[in-house]
Amino acid sequence: MQKNAPVGVLDSGVGGLSVLKCLRAALPQEDFIYVGDTARTPYGPRSEAEVRRFVGEIIDYLAGRGVKLVVIACNTLTVLGVETLKGSHAFEIVGMSKGVQLVLSASKKKKIGVFATEFTINSGAHKAAILEADATAEVYPQACPKFVPLIEGEQFGSGAVKEAVAEYAVPLKADGIDTLILSCTHYPFIQKEIEREFGGEVTVIDPADATAQEAKAALAAQGLLRSEGAGCLEVCFTADVERGARIAGRVLPQDKCRFKEVKL
């Protein structure tokens, strides 16, 4: 592996751009190649076999681009087990942080809500990780299938988003949560709407910063951190590049990005 090689980042669509923003802030000297599979999003309702095939194709593409590390900027893919996605590739893979210590530190009542896709919720991974760290915690998972299509459809600030947030908040409010983790990388795009719905009594946590720090640590451990220069961003989508670029503009400087369509 070469220090000057790029870092690969992948997601089922545009959600991972929220993680790319944090990666760029943590590693400004690194080059990044982002692949969002906008042609086949959302992954949440799909079968495990289908999801594994899709992510394998993206990882193979990034391997062909000579990346030194891959960040799985998608909770749905992370719960599959990042090592099982690696195949024979030499580079390390970093998945999304479950944010366990973040939520336990923030939650005074240890009543924690989880917003995620159906696939992630059904895996039970986040609940298990939190309870393993603190058996006294109470964890309330909530699948939010309407969120990803609304975000991919650029329905930011719309009535439909507000209605969906209110719908999914009802059971968690009844459970009396004081902390909520956004366990889908799409959800930070509507974090303000979520925070407004729950009010100041609930702390809403995005684990993307923790993920970026884990990626930085992985590079440092292998002696692969670039020490100088200003990194560039290549942002790729499998369909709807113009839409992807508009959404990217909400979290990334467009003048620093090169947008392109890729076929897998």
N, C-alpha and C positions, 0 to 999 in steps of 0.2 A: 504494500500500500504506500502511496505517495502523499506527503502532506498537502500538496497542491491539488489533489483530486477533490472533486465536489462531494457534497453530502446529498444523498437522495432523501426525499420526503414523499410519502404517498398517502392518499386518502380515497375514499369512495366518491368524492365530489369536491365541493368547495370548502367544506368544513375545516379541513386541515390547514387552510390558509391562516386560520387563527393561531395555529401552532407554528407555522412558518414565521409569522410576525415575531413570536417569542424567541424562536431559534435565531433569527437575524439579529435581534437585540442582544442575545447572549453571545453570539459568535459573528460579530460584524465583519471579520476578516475572511470568513468562509464563503465559498461558492455553493449555491444550492440549486438542485434540480427537483422541482415539485411536479408530481403527476397526480392529477385529480381525474378519477374515472367517471366523468360526467355523462358518458354514454350509457352507463349501466347503474347509476345511482338510483334509488338508495340500496345499500347492501343489507340494512337491518332486517327486512322481511324475507331475505333469500335463504336458501339452504346452506348448510356449512360446506358441503362439497362444492357448490357453485362459488361461494365466497373464496374458498381456498384456491380454486382455479384462477379466479380473477386476480387475486393478489400475487399468485405465482407469476402470472404474465407481467405484472408491473415490476416485480422485483427482477425478473429476467431482463426487462428493458433497462432498468437502472444499472444492472450489472454490465450490460453492454455499453453503457455510458461511462464506465470506469469509476463508479462512486467508491468512497472509502468507508462509508457508514450509511445505513438506511434507518430513517425514523418513520415508524408506523404512526402517522398522525390521525389515528382512527381507533376508537375504543372497541368497536365491533371486531376489528381485525386483531387487536391486542389480546382480547380474551381467548382467541384461538390458541395462543401460546406462541410467542415470537420465535422461539427456537424451532418450532415445528414448521415455520414458514421459511426458514433460512435455506433449506436444501443444502446444496454443496457449495454455496457461495462462501468466499473467504471473509467477507466483511461482516462486522457485527451489526445486529439489528436491535434498535431501542424502541420499545413500545410506549404507549401512553401511560404515564403515572396514574395510579389509582387515587392518589391524593390522600392516602390514609392518615398520615400524620397531620396534614393540613386541616382536615375536617375534625379530627379528634382534638386538635389544639384550639380550634375555633368554637367547638360546641361545648357549652357549659352544661347543658342538660343531657348531653350524649344521646340526643334524639336527632338522627341524621336522615335526610331525604336524598334519594338518588334519582336524577332525571337522566334517562338514557334511551337508546333504541330498544325495540322488542328483543332483538338478538342478545344484546348486552345484558338486559334485565333477566332474561331467561337463563343465562349462563350462571347467574348468582355470584359472579366473580367479585364484584365490589362489596357486596354484603359480607361474603366470606372473609375477605381481606380485612375489613374493618373489625369484624368480630374476633378474628384471630389476634389482632392487635389489642383489642379491648372487649372482653366478653361481656362487660356490663352495658355496652352501647346498644341502642335500639336503632335498627336500620329499616327504612321504609322505601323500597324501590318503586319507581313509577315509570312505566314505559310511555313514551311520547311520540307515537307514530306520525302525528301530523306535522311535527316541527321540521323535519328534513325537507319534505316536498315544498313547504312554505318558504324556507330559506333558499333552497335551490331555485325557487320561482321568484325570488327577489321581492317577497311580500313584506319587507321590513316596515314596521310601524303600522301595519294594516289591521283592520278590524278582525280579520281571520286569525292573525297571530295573537292578538289580545284575547280572543275567545278561546283559542287552544291553550294558551298559558293558564287562563282562569280555570279551564276544565281540568287540567292536570294538577293544578294547585289544590283543588278542593280536598282530596283525600289526605294530602300531606299537611294541610292546615288543620284538618280534624285530628291528625295524629300528634300535632303540637311540636313539629320539628323546629329547631332553632338554627340548623345549618343544612345547606343544600349543595351537593356537588353536581356540576354539569359534566356528566360522563359521556358526552358526545361532542366531538370537536365542532360540530355545526352550531351548537347552542350558544356559545359566546356572542354570536352575531345578534342574538335577541336577549342578551343578558340584562339590558336595561329594562325591558318589558317584564322579565321574570322578577327582577328586584323590585319593581314597582308593585307587582301583584302581591308579593309576600310582605313587603314593608320592611322597615328598619329592624324588626325583631329577628329576622332570618338572615344569616350570612350566606351569600352565594359565592361558591368557590369554583374557579376554572383552574384545572391542574396543568395547563399548558406551560406555565413558567417552570414548574417542577420537572416537566418532561424535557424542556430545553436544557436545564442544568444537568440532567442525567445524560443527555447526549454529549454535552461538553465534557463531563467526567469520563465518558467512554472514550472519546477522542484523546483526552489527556493521558489516560491509562495506557494507550497504545502508542503514545508519542506522535500523534497525528494532527495535533492542533497547529494551524497556521498562525504564525506570530506577527505577520505584517500584511499590509495590503487592504484593499476594500473589496469585499466580496460582491459577486453579481448574483442575480436571481433569474433563473429560467423557469417560467411557470407554464406547465403543459397541461392540456386537457384532452380527453378523448372525444369530446364533442362540444359544441357551443362555446367556442373560444371567446367570442365577444362578450357573452354573458359572464363567463368566468372572469374575464378581465375587469368588467364593471364591479363585480363582487370583490375581487382582489383589491380594487381601489379603495374599498372601505377600511382596509387594514394595512395595506402596503403602498409605498410610493410608486406610482405607475411608471415614472420616468426611470426607475431603477430596475424595472422588470422587462424581460423579453418573453412575450407570449407566443405559444405555438400549439398546434394540434398534433397529437401523436396517435398512431394506429398500433394497437397491440396484437 
